[in-house]
Every structure is written in C-alpha cells, then in structure tokens.
C-alpha cells in the first residue's frame, strides 16, 4: 500500500482504516504489508503515538 508522505494525511488514512476495517495496528500492518516500525516512527516524528486502547494514533 502506498503511504502518503504528509504526516497529517497519513494520520487520517491510518486512523480511518483502524476505525473502519482493523481491530489493531498489527492487523492493519499485516494485512496491508506495512512495516509497523516505519509507520509508527513516521507518525511519532510528527507528534503522534499509537493508543492501543483507542486503536488510533493520537
């Protein structure tokens, strides 16, 4: 899957998929063949962190 380079658009895309299609970040990454560490690092550099209880980046 192509990931947007803009962190705000990336956040929106990932959180929408987590809300609508996947029960966890691991499920999303496995299903879409996304490198979890890269995704979390990209969003962390923009100030976002994954919240497992909410199943979203905040």
PQR file of N, CA, C, O and H, with PARSE charges and radii, in Angstrom:
ATOM      1  N   UNK A   1       0.852  -1.182   0.000 -0.4000 1.5000
ATOM      2  CA  UNK A   1       0.000   0.000   0.000 -0.0000 2.0000
ATOM      3  C   UNK A   1       0.893   1.239   0.000  0.5500 1.7000
ATOM      4  O   UNK A   1       1.895   1.303   0.712 -0.5500 1.4000
ATOM      5  N   UNK A   2       0.512   2.205  -0.803 -0.4000 1.5000
ATOM      6  CA  UNK A   2       1.209   3.485  -0.827 -0.0000 2.0000
ATOM      7  C   UNK A   2       0.823   4.269   0.425  0.5500 1.7000
ATOM      8  O   UNK A   2      -0.358   4.388   0.750 -0.5500 1.4000
ATOM      9  H   UNK A   2      -0.301   2.153  -1.381  0.4000 1.0000
ATOM     10  N   UNK A   3       1.821   4.802   1.122 -0.4000 1.5000
ATOM     11  CA  UNK A   3       1.563   5.629   2.293 -0.0000 2.0000
ATOM     12  C   UNK A   3       1.865   7.081   1.956  0.5500 1.7000
ATOM     13  O   UNK A   3       2.935   7.381   1.426 -0.5500 1.4000
ATOM     14  H   UNK A   3       2.781   4.706   0.858  0.4000 1.0000
ATOM     15  N   UNK A   4       0.935   7.987   2.256 -0.4000 1.5000
ATOM     16  CA  UNK A   4       1.175   9.401   1.995 -0.0000 2.0000
ATOM     17  C   UNK A   4       2.384   9.907   2.779  0.5500 1.7000
ATOM     18  O   UNK A   4       2.626   9.457   3.898 -0.5500 1.4000
ATOM     19  H   UNK A   4       0.066   7.743   2.686  0.4000 1.0000
ATOM     20  N   UNK A   5       3.132  10.823   2.212 -0.4000 1.5000
ATOM     21  CA  UNK A   5       4.308  11.361   2.898 -0.0000 2.0000
ATOM     22  C   UNK A   5       3.941  12.473   3.879  0.5500 1.7000
ATOM     23  O   UNK A   5       4.673  12.719   4.839 -0.5500 1.4000
ATOM     24  H   UNK A   5       2.936  11.189   1.302  0.4000 1.0000
ATOM     25  N   UNK A   6       2.827  13.138   3.648 -0.4000 1.5000
ATOM     26  CA  UNK A   6       2.375  14.180   4.570 -0.0000 2.0000
ATOM     27  C   UNK A   6       1.850  13.504   5.848  0.5500 1.7000
ATOM     28  O   UNK A   6       0.926  12.694   5.775 -0.5500 1.4000
ATOM     29  H   UNK A   6       2.233  12.938   2.869  0.4000 1.0000
ATOM     30  N   UNK A   7       2.428  13.828   7.015 -0.4000 1.5000
ATOM     31  CA  UNK A   7       2.038  13.127   8.238 -0.0000 2.0000
ATOM     32  C   UNK A   7       0.577  13.312   8.633  0.5500 1.7000
ATOM     33  O   UNK A   7      -0.016  12.416   9.235 -0.5500 1.4000
ATOM     34  H   UNK A   7       3.178  14.486   7.074  0.4000 1.0000
ATOM     35  N   UNK A   8      -0.008  14.454   8.306 -0.4000 1.5000
ATOM     36  CA  UNK A   8      -1.411  14.670   8.670 -0.0000 2.0000
ATOM     37  C   UNK A   8      -2.350  13.833   7.799  0.5500 1.7000
ATOM     38  O   UNK A   8      -3.360  13.320   8.281 -0.5500 1.4000
ATOM     39  H   UNK A   8       0.473  15.181   7.817  0.4000 1.0000
ATOM     40  N   UNK A   9      -2.017  13.700   6.539 -0.4000 1.5000
ATOM     41  CA  UNK A   9      -2.817  12.848   5.653 -0.0000 2.0000
ATOM     42  C   UNK A   9      -2.602  11.385   6.033  0.5500 1.7000
ATOM     43  O   UNK A   9      -3.551  10.602   6.060 -0.5500 1.4000
ATOM     44  H   UNK A   9      -1.196  14.117   6.148  0.4000 1.0000
ATOM     45  N   UNK A  10      -1.355  11.018   6.327 -0.4000 1.5000
ATOM     46  CA  UNK A  10      -1.058   9.657   6.772 -0.0000 2.0000
ATOM     47  C   UNK A  10      -1.856   9.325   8.017  0.5500 1.7000
ATOM     48  O   UNK A  10      -2.448   8.249   8.103 -0.5500 1.4000
ATOM     49  H   UNK A  10      -0.584  11.655   6.305  0.4000 1.0000
ATOM     50  N   UNK A  11      -1.882  10.228   8.977 -0.4000 1.5000
ATOM     51  CA  UNK A  11      -2.653  10.032  10.207 -0.0000 2.0000
ATOM     52  C   UNK A  11      -4.119   9.782   9.890  0.5500 1.7000
ATOM     53  O   UNK A  11      -4.725   8.857  10.432 -0.5500 1.4000
ATOM     54  H   UNK A  11      -1.402  11.102   8.907  0.4000 1.0000
ATOM     55  N   UNK A  12      -4.682  10.589   9.029 -0.4000 1.5000
ATOM     56  CA  UNK A  12      -6.088  10.452   8.670 -0.0000 2.0000
ATOM     57  C   UNK A  12      -6.380   9.108   8.013  0.5500 1.7000
ATOM     58  O   UNK A  12      -7.353   8.440   8.362 -0.5500 1.4000
ATOM     59  H   UNK A  12      -4.190  11.339   8.588  0.4000 1.0000
ATOM     60  N   UNK A  13      -5.539   8.714   7.066 -0.4000 1.5000
ATOM     61  CA  UNK A  13      -5.734   7.448   6.355 -0.0000 2.0000
ATOM     62  C   UNK A  13      -5.638   6.270   7.319  0.5500 1.7000
ATOM     63  O   UNK A  13      -6.497   5.388   7.313 -0.5500 1.4000
ATOM     64  H   UNK A  13      -4.749   9.257   6.782  0.4000 1.0000
ATOM     65  N   UNK A  14      -4.605   6.255   8.139 -0.4000 1.5000
ATOM     66  CA  UNK A  14      -4.390   5.133   9.057 -0.0000 2.0000
ATOM     67  C   UNK A  14      -5.482   5.071  10.108  0.5500 1.7000
ATOM     68  O   UNK A  14      -6.014   3.993  10.372 -0.5500 1.4000
ATOM     69  H   UNK A  14      -3.907   6.972   8.144  0.4000 1.0000
ATOM     70  N   UNK A  15      -5.833   6.200  10.714 -0.4000 1.5000
ATOM     71  CA  UNK A  15      -6.880   6.175  11.738 -0.0000 2.0000
ATOM     72  C   UNK A  15      -8.234   5.779  11.158  0.5500 1.7000
ATOM     73  O   UNK A  15      -9.016   5.104  11.827 -0.5500 1.4000
ATOM     74  H   UNK A  15      -5.401   7.076  10.499  0.4000 1.0000
ATOM     75  N   UNK A  16      -8.518   6.183   9.941 -0.4000 1.5000
ATOM     76  CA  UNK A  16      -9.774   5.779   9.294 -0.0000 2.0000
ATOM     77  C   UNK A  16      -9.803   4.274   9.080  0.5500 1.7000
ATOM     78  O   UNK A  16     -10.812   3.620   9.346 -0.5500 1.4000
ATOM     79  H   UNK A  16      -7.883   6.732   9.398  0.4000 1.0000
ATOM     80  N   UNK A  17      -8.692   3.727   8.599 -0.4000 1.5000
ATOM     81  CA  UNK A  17      -8.626   2.278   8.391 -0.0000 2.0000
ATOM     82  C   UNK A  17      -8.723   1.533   9.717  0.5500 1.7000
ATOM     83  O   UNK A  17      -9.391   0.503   9.796 -0.5500 1.4000
ATOM     84  H   UNK A  17      -7.872   4.258   8.383  0.4000 1.0000
ATOM     85  N   UNK A  18      -8.069   2.036  10.751 -0.4000 1.5000
ATOM     86  CA  UNK A  18      -8.153   1.395  12.060 -0.0000 2.0000
ATOM     87  C   UNK A  18      -9.591   1.428  12.585  0.5500 1.7000
ATOM     88  O   UNK A  18     -10.071   0.448  13.154 -0.5500 1.4000
ATOM     89  H   UNK A  18      -7.526   2.873  10.686  0.4000 1.0000
ATOM     90  N   UNK A  19     -10.255   2.530  12.395 -0.4000 1.5000
ATOM     91  CA  UNK A  19     -11.631   2.661  12.875 -0.0000 2.0000
ATOM     92  C   UNK A  19     -12.596   1.766  12.100  0.5500 1.7000
ATOM     93  O   UNK A  19     -13.459   1.112  12.684 -0.5500 1.4000
ATOM     94  H   UNK A  19      -9.865   3.326  11.932  0.4000 1.0000
ATOM     95  N   UNK A  20     -12.437   1.748  10.773 -0.4000 1.5000
ATOM     96  CA  UNK A  20     -13.434   1.094   9.927 -0.0000 2.0000
ATOM     97  C   UNK A  20     -13.133  -0.356   9.567  0.5500 1.7000
ATOM     98  O   UNK A  20     -14.058  -1.124   9.302 -0.5500 1.4000
ATOM     99  H   UNK A  20     -11.736   2.280  10.298  0.4000 1.0000
ATOM    100  N   UNK A  21     -11.859  -0.748   9.552 -0.4000 1.5000
ATOM    101  CA  UNK A  21     -11.520  -2.047   8.983 -0.0000 2.0000
ATOM    102  C   UNK A  21     -10.688  -2.972   9.868  0.5500 1.7000
ATOM    103  O   UNK A  21     -10.720  -4.186   9.668 -0.5500 1.4000
ATOM    104  H   UNK A  21     -11.107  -0.124   9.768  0.4000 1.0000
ATOM    105  N   UNK A  22      -9.950  -2.442  10.832 -0.4000 1.5000
ATOM    106  CA  UNK A  22      -8.991  -3.275  11.562 -0.0000 2.0000
ATOM    107  C   UNK A  22      -9.146  -3.102  13.070  0.5500 1.7000
ATOM    108  O   UNK A  22      -9.392  -2.002  13.564 -0.5500 1.4000
ATOM    109  H   UNK A  22      -9.925  -1.455  10.993  0.4000 1.0000
ATOM    110  N   UNK A  23      -9.000  -4.199  13.778 -0.4000 1.5000
ATOM    111  CA  UNK A  23      -9.162  -4.171  15.233 -0.0000 2.0000
ATOM    112  C   UNK A  23      -7.863  -3.846  15.960  0.5500 1.7000
ATOM    113  O   UNK A  23      -7.869  -3.642  17.174 -0.5500 1.4000
ATOM    114  H   UNK A  23      -8.801  -5.093  13.376  0.4000 1.0000
ATOM    115  N   UNK A  24      -6.748  -3.794  15.233 -0.4000 1.5000
ATOM    116  CA  UNK A  24      -5.473  -3.455  15.862 -0.0000 2.0000
ATOM    117  C   UNK A  24      -4.487  -2.963  14.815  0.5500 1.7000
ATOM    118  O   UNK A  24      -4.671  -3.175  13.616 -0.5500 1.4000
ATOM    119  H   UNK A  24      -6.743  -3.959  14.246  0.4000 1.0000
ATOM    120  N   UNK A  25      -3.453  -2.310  15.283 -0.4000 1.5000
ATOM    121  CA  UNK A  25      -2.393  -1.838  14.392 -0.0000 2.0000
ATOM    122  C   UNK A  25      -1.664  -3.018  13.761  0.5500 1.7000
ATOM    123  O   UNK A  25      -1.286  -2.963  12.591 -0.5500 1.4000
ATOM    124  H   UNK A  25      -3.304  -2.138  16.256  0.4000 1.0000
ATOM    125  N   UNK A  26      -1.469  -4.073  14.521 -0.4000 1.5000
ATOM    126  CA  UNK A  26      -0.817  -5.272  13.976 -0.0000 2.0000
ATOM    127  C   UNK A  26      -1.621  -5.865  12.828  0.5500 1.7000
ATOM    128  O   UNK A  26      -1.050  -6.250  11.807 -0.5500 1.4000
ATOM    129  H   UNK A  26      -1.777  -4.118  15.472  0.4000 1.0000
ATOM    130  N   UNK A  27      -2.942  -5.941  12.984 -0.4000 1.5000
ATOM    131  CA  UNK A  27      -3.801  -6.469  11.904 -0.0000 2.0000
ATOM    132  C   UNK A  27      -3.686  -5.607  10.647  0.5500 1.7000
ATOM    133  O   UNK A  27      -3.572  -6.128   9.537 -0.5500 1.4000
ATOM    134  H   UNK A  27      -3.406  -5.628  13.813  0.4000 1.0000
ATOM    135  N   UNK A  28      -3.715  -4.301  10.826 -0.4000 1.5000
ATOM    136  CA  UNK A  28      -3.600  -3.385   9.689 -0.0000 2.0000
ATOM    137  C   UNK A  28      -2.276  -3.590   8.972  0.5500 1.7000
ATOM    138  O   UNK A  28      -2.246  -3.746   7.751 -0.5500 1.4000
ATOM    139  H   UNK A  28      -3.808  -3.878  11.728  0.4000 1.0000
ATOM    140  N   UNK A  29      -1.190  -3.591   9.717 -0.4000 1.5000
ATOM    141  CA  UNK A  29       0.140  -3.722   9.110 -0.0000 2.0000
ATOM    142  C   UNK A  29       0.317  -5.056   8.410  0.5500 1.7000
ATOM    143  O   UNK A  29       0.873  -5.118   7.314 -0.5500 1.4000
ATOM    144  H   UNK A  29      -1.214  -3.465  10.709  0.4000 1.0000
ATOM    145  N   UNK A  30      -0.154  -6.127   9.041 -0.4000 1.5000
ATOM    146  CA  UNK A  30      -0.057  -7.456   8.425 -0.0000 2.0000
ATOM    147  C   UNK A  30      -0.870  -7.527   7.138  0.5500 1.7000
ATOM    148  O   UNK A  30      -0.392  -8.025   6.119 -0.5500 1.4000
ATOM    149  H   UNK A  30      -0.606  -6.077   9.931  0.4000 1.0000
ATOM    150  N   UNK A  31      -2.081  -7.033   7.192 -0.4000 1.5000
ATOM    151  CA  UNK A  31      -2.977  -7.120   6.048 -0.0000 2.0000
ATOM    152  C   UNK A  31      -2.508  -6.276   4.863  0.5500 1.7000
ATOM    153  O   UNK A  31      -2.624  -6.699   3.713 -0.5500 1.4000
ATOM    154  H   UNK A  31      -2.469  -6.628   8.020  0.4000 1.0000
ATOM    155  N   UNK A  32      -1.982  -5.093   5.141 -0.4000 1.5000
ATOM    156  CA  UNK A  32      -1.586  -4.165   4.085 -0.0000 2.0000
ATOM    157  C   UNK A  32      -0.097  -4.234   3.764  0.5500 1.7000
ATOM    158  O   UNK A  32       0.406  -3.470   2.940 -0.5500 1.4000
ATOM    159  H   UNK A  32      -1.888  -4.749   6.076  0.4000 1.0000
ATOM    160  N   UNK A  33       0.605  -5.157   4.421 -0.4000 1.5000
ATOM    161  CA  UNK A  33       2.043  -5.328   4.217 -0.0000 2.0000
ATOM    162  C   UNK A  33       2.794  -4.017   4.443  0.5500 1.7000
ATOM    163  O   UNK A  33       3.598  -3.582   3.618 -0.5500 1.4000
ATOM    164  H   UNK A  33       0.197  -5.778   5.091  0.4000 1.0000
ATOM    165  N   UNK A  34       2.504  -3.407   5.588 -0.4000 1.5000
ATOM    166  CA  UNK A  34       3.145  -2.159   6.005 -0.0000 2.0000
ATOM    167  C   UNK A  34       4.121  -2.480   7.123  0.5500 1.7000
ATOM    168  O   UNK A  34       3.804  -3.253   8.027 -0.5500 1.4000
ATOM    169  H   UNK A  34       1.851  -3.760   6.259  0.4000 1.0000
ATOM    170  N   UNK A  35       5.295  -1.895   7.063 -0.4000 1.5000
ATOM    171  CA  UNK A  35       6.293  -2.063   8.113 -0.0000 2.0000
ATOM    172  C   UNK A  35       5.858  -1.234   9.327  0.5500 1.7000
ATOM    173  O   UNK A  35       5.872  -0.004   9.288 -0.5500 1.4000
ATOM    174  H   UNK A  35       5.552  -1.267   6.328  0.4000 1.0000
ATOM    175  N   UNK A  36       5.473  -1.925  10.404 -0.4000 1.5000
ATOM    176  CA  UNK A  36       4.923  -1.267  11.585 -0.0000 2.0000
ATOM    177  C   UNK A  36       5.891  -0.243  12.176  0.5500 1.7000
ATOM    178  O   UNK A  36       5.479   0.864  12.524 -0.5500 1.4000
ATOM    179  H   UNK A  36       5.461  -2.925  10.436  0.4000 1.0000
ATOM    180  N   UNK A  37       7.168  -0.596  12.294 -0.4000 1.5000
ATOM    181  CA  UNK A  37       8.142   0.330  12.879 -0.0000 2.0000
ATOM    182  C   UNK A  37       8.267   1.604  12.051  0.5500 1.7000
ATOM    183  O   UNK A  37       8.374   2.698  12.604 -0.5500 1.4000
ATOM    184  H   UNK A  37       7.503  -1.495  12.011  0.4000 1.0000
ATOM    185  N   UNK A  38       8.255   1.467  10.749 -0.4000 1.5000
ATOM    186  CA  UNK A  38       8.353   2.650   9.876 -0.0000 2.0000
ATOM    187  C   UNK A  38       7.129   3.544  10.062  0.5500 1.7000
ATOM    188  O   UNK A  38       7.253   4.762  10.189 -0.5500 1.4000
ATOM    189  H   UNK A  38       8.168   0.578  10.299  0.4000 1.0000
ATOM    190  N   UNK A  39       5.962   2.935  10.077 -0.4000 1.5000
ATOM    191  CA  UNK A  39       4.721   3.689  10.240 -0.0000 2.0000
ATOM    192  C   UNK A  39       4.706   4.428  11.576  0.5500 1.7000
ATOM    193  O   UNK A  39       4.436   5.628  11.621 -0.5500 1.4000
ATOM    194  H   UNK A  39       5.861   1.945   9.974  0.4000 1.0000
ATOM    195  N   UNK A  40       4.995   3.719  12.655 -0.4000 1.5000
ATOM    196  CA  UNK A  40       4.969   4.361  13.969 -0.0000 2.0000
ATOM    197  C   UNK A  40       6.049   5.432  14.089  0.5500 1.7000
ATOM    198  O   UNK A  40       5.823   6.466  14.718 -0.5500 1.4000
ATOM    199  H   UNK A  40       5.215   2.744  12.618  0.4000 1.0000
ATOM    200  N   UNK A  41       7.223   5.200  13.494 -0.4000 1.5000
ATOM    201  CA  UNK A  41       8.288   6.213  13.521 -0.0000 2.0000
ATOM    202  C   UNK A  41       7.887   7.457  12.739  0.5500 1.7000
ATOM    203  O   UNK A  41       8.125   8.577  13.189 -0.5500 1.4000
ATOM    204  H   UNK A  41       7.407   4.360  12.983  0.4000 1.0000
ATOM    205  N   UNK A  42       7.279   7.265  11.570 -0.4000 1.5000
ATOM    206  CA  UNK A  42       6.838   8.407  10.762 -0.0000 2.0000
ATOM    207  C   UNK A  42       5.820   9.250  11.518  0.5500 1.7000
ATOM    208  O   UNK A  42       5.901  10.478  11.518 -0.5500 1.4000
ATOM    209  H   UNK A  42       7.085   6.355  11.205  0.4000 1.0000
ATOM    210  N   UNK A  43       4.870   8.594  12.157 -0.4000 1.5000
ATOM    211  CA  UNK A  43       3.848   9.339  12.893 -0.0000 2.0000
ATOM    212  C   UNK A  43       4.391   9.893  14.206  0.5500 1.7000
ATOM    213  O   UNK A  43       3.965  10.959  14.650 -0.5500 1.4000
ATOM    214  H   UNK A  43       4.804   7.597  12.157  0.4000 1.0000
ATOM    215  N   UNK A  44       5.311   9.193  14.819 -0.4000 1.5000
ATOM    216  CA  UNK A  44       5.929   9.688  16.055 -0.0000 2.0000
ATOM    217  C   UNK A  44       6.706  10.974  15.790  0.5500 1.7000
ATOM    218  O   UNK A  44       6.688  11.893  16.608 -0.5500 1.4000
ATOM    219  H   UNK A  44       5.658   8.327  14.458  0.4000 1.0000
ATOM    220  N   UNK A  45       7.387  11.039  14.650 -0.4000 1.5000
ATOM    221  CA  UNK A  45       8.152  12.241  14.322 -0.0000 2.0000
ATOM    222  C   UNK A  45       7.241  13.453  14.113  0.5500 1.7000
ATOM    223  O   UNK A  45       7.693  14.596  14.188 -0.5500 1.4000
ATOM    224  H   UNK A  45       7.402  10.292  13.985  0.4000 1.0000
ATOM    225  N   UNK A  46       5.969  13.199  13.854 -0.4000 1.5000
ATOM    226  CA  UNK A  46       5.001  14.280  13.695 -0.0000 2.0000
ATOM    227  C   UNK A  46       4.233  14.543  14.995  0.5500 1.7000
ATOM    228  O   UNK A  46       3.337  15.385  15.040 -0.5500 1.4000
ATOM    229  H   UNK A  46       5.602  12.271  13.793  0.4000 1.0000
ATOM    230  N   UNK A  47       4.602  13.804  16.056 -0.4000 1.5000
ATOM    231  CA  UNK A  47       3.979  14.046  17.359 -0.0000 2.0000
ATOM    232  C   UNK A  47       2.831  13.123  17.704  0.5500 1.7000
ATOM    233  O   UNK A  47       2.108  13.382  18.666 -0.5500 1.4000
ATOM    234  H   UNK A  47       5.330  13.120  16.020  0.4000 1.0000
ATOM    235  N   UNK A  48       2.640  12.047  16.944 -0.4000 1.5000
ATOM    236  CA  UNK A  48       1.531  11.130  17.188 -0.0000 2.0000
ATOM    237  C   UNK A  48       2.037   9.803  17.728  0.5500 1.7000
ATOM    238  O   UNK A  48       3.099   9.319  17.337 -0.5500 1.4000
ATOM    239  H   UNK A  48       3.227  11.837  16.162  0.4000 1.0000
ATOM    240  N   UNK A  49       1.260   9.226  18.632 -0.4000 1.5000
ATOM    241  CA  UNK A  49       1.618   7.946  19.227 -0.0000 2.0000
ATOM    242  C   UNK A  49       0.392   7.036  19.178  0.5500 1.7000
ATOM    243  O   UNK A  49      -0.738   7.489  19.361 -0.5500 1.4000
ATOM    244  H   UNK A  49       0.397   9.619  18.950  0.4000 1.0000
ATOM    245  N   UNK A  50       0.630   5.750  18.930 -0.4000 1.5000
ATOM    246  CA  UNK A  50      -0.474   4.790  18.869 -0.0000 2.0000
ATOM    247  C   UNK A  50      -1.009   4.521  20.262  0.5500 1.7000
ATOM    248  O   UNK A  50      -0.245   4.225  21.181 -0.5500 1.4000
ATOM    249  H   UNK A  50       1.548   5.382  18.782  0.4000 1.0000
ATOM    250  N   UNK A  51      -2.322   4.623  20.419 -0.4000 1.5000
ATOM    251  CA  UNK A  51      -3.001   4.305  21.669 -0.0000 2.0000
ATOM    252  C   UNK A  51      -3.775   3.012  21.439  0.5500 1.7000
ATOM    253  O   UNK A  51      -4.784   2.998  20.735 -0.5500 1.4000
ATOM    254  H   UNK A  51      -2.942   4.863  19.672  0.4000 1.0000
ATOM    255  N   UNK A  52      -3.297   1.939  22.032 -0.4000 1.5000
ATOM    256  CA  UNK A  52      -3.899   0.620  21.817 -0.0000 2.0000
ATOM    257  C   UNK A  52      -5.341   0.561  22.309  0.5500 1.7000
ATOM    258  O   UNK A  52      -6.187  -0.055  21.662 -0.5500 1.4000
ATOM    259  H   UNK A  52      -2.477   1.950  22.605  0.4000 1.0000
ATOM    260  N   UNK A  53      -5.631   1.193  23.447 -0.4000 1.5000
ATOM    261  CA  UNK A  53      -6.987   1.166  23.995 -0.0000 2.0000
ATOM    262  C   UNK A  53      -7.989   1.838  23.069  0.5500 1.7000
ATOM    263  O   UNK A  53      -9.135   1.400  22.968 -0.5500 1.4000
ATOM    264  H   UNK A  53      -4.944   1.693  23.973  0.4000 1.0000
ATOM    265  N   UNK A  54      -7.565   2.897  22.394 -0.4000 1.5000
ATOM    266  CA  UNK A  54      -8.440   3.614  21.453 -0.0000 2.0000
ATOM    267  C   UNK A  54      -8.329   3.072  20.027  0.5500 1.7000
ATOM    268  O   UNK A  54      -9.165   3.369  19.173 -0.5500 1.4000
ATOM    269  H   UNK A  54      -6.634   3.253  22.476  0.4000 1.0000
ATOM    270  N   UNK A  55      -7.285   2.272  19.779 -0.4000 1.5000
ATOM    271  CA  UNK A  55      -6.982   1.758  18.446 -0.0000 2.0000
ATOM    272  C   UNK A  55      -6.874   2.896  17.439  0.5500 1.7000
ATOM    273  O   UNK A  55      -7.478   2.871  16.367 -0.5500 1.4000
ATOM    274  H   UNK A  55      -6.606   2.030  20.472  0.4000 1.0000
ATOM    275  N   UNK A  56      -6.083   3.892  17.822 -0.4000 1.5000
ATOM    276  CA  UNK A  56      -5.831   5.020  16.932 -0.0000 2.0000
ATOM    277  C   UNK A  56      -4.571   5.747  17.352  0.5500 1.7000
ATOM    278  O   UNK A  56      -4.087   5.591  18.473 -0.5500 1.4000
ATOM    279  H   UNK A  56      -5.592   3.912  18.693  0.4000 1.0000
ATOM    280  N   UNK A  57      -4.049   6.544  16.436 -0.4000 1.5000
ATOM    281  CA  UNK A  57      -2.928   7.408  16.753 -0.0000 2.0000
ATOM    282  C   UNK A  57      -3.500   8.727  17.280  0.5500 1.7000
ATOM    283  O   UNK A  57      -4.441   9.283  16.713 -0.5500 1.4000
ATOM    284  H   UNK A  57      -4.442   6.671  15.526  0.4000 1.0000
ATOM    285  N   UNK A  58      -2.921   9.206  18.357 -0.4000 1.5000
ATOM    286  CA  UNK A  58      -3.371  10.473  18.954 -0.0000 2.0000
ATOM    287  C   UNK A  58      -2.191  11.377  19.192  0.5500 1.7000
ATOM    288  O   UNK A  58      -2.356  12.492  19.688 -0.5500 1.4000
ATOM    289  H   UNK A  58      -2.157   8.754  18.817  0.4000 1.0000
TER
END
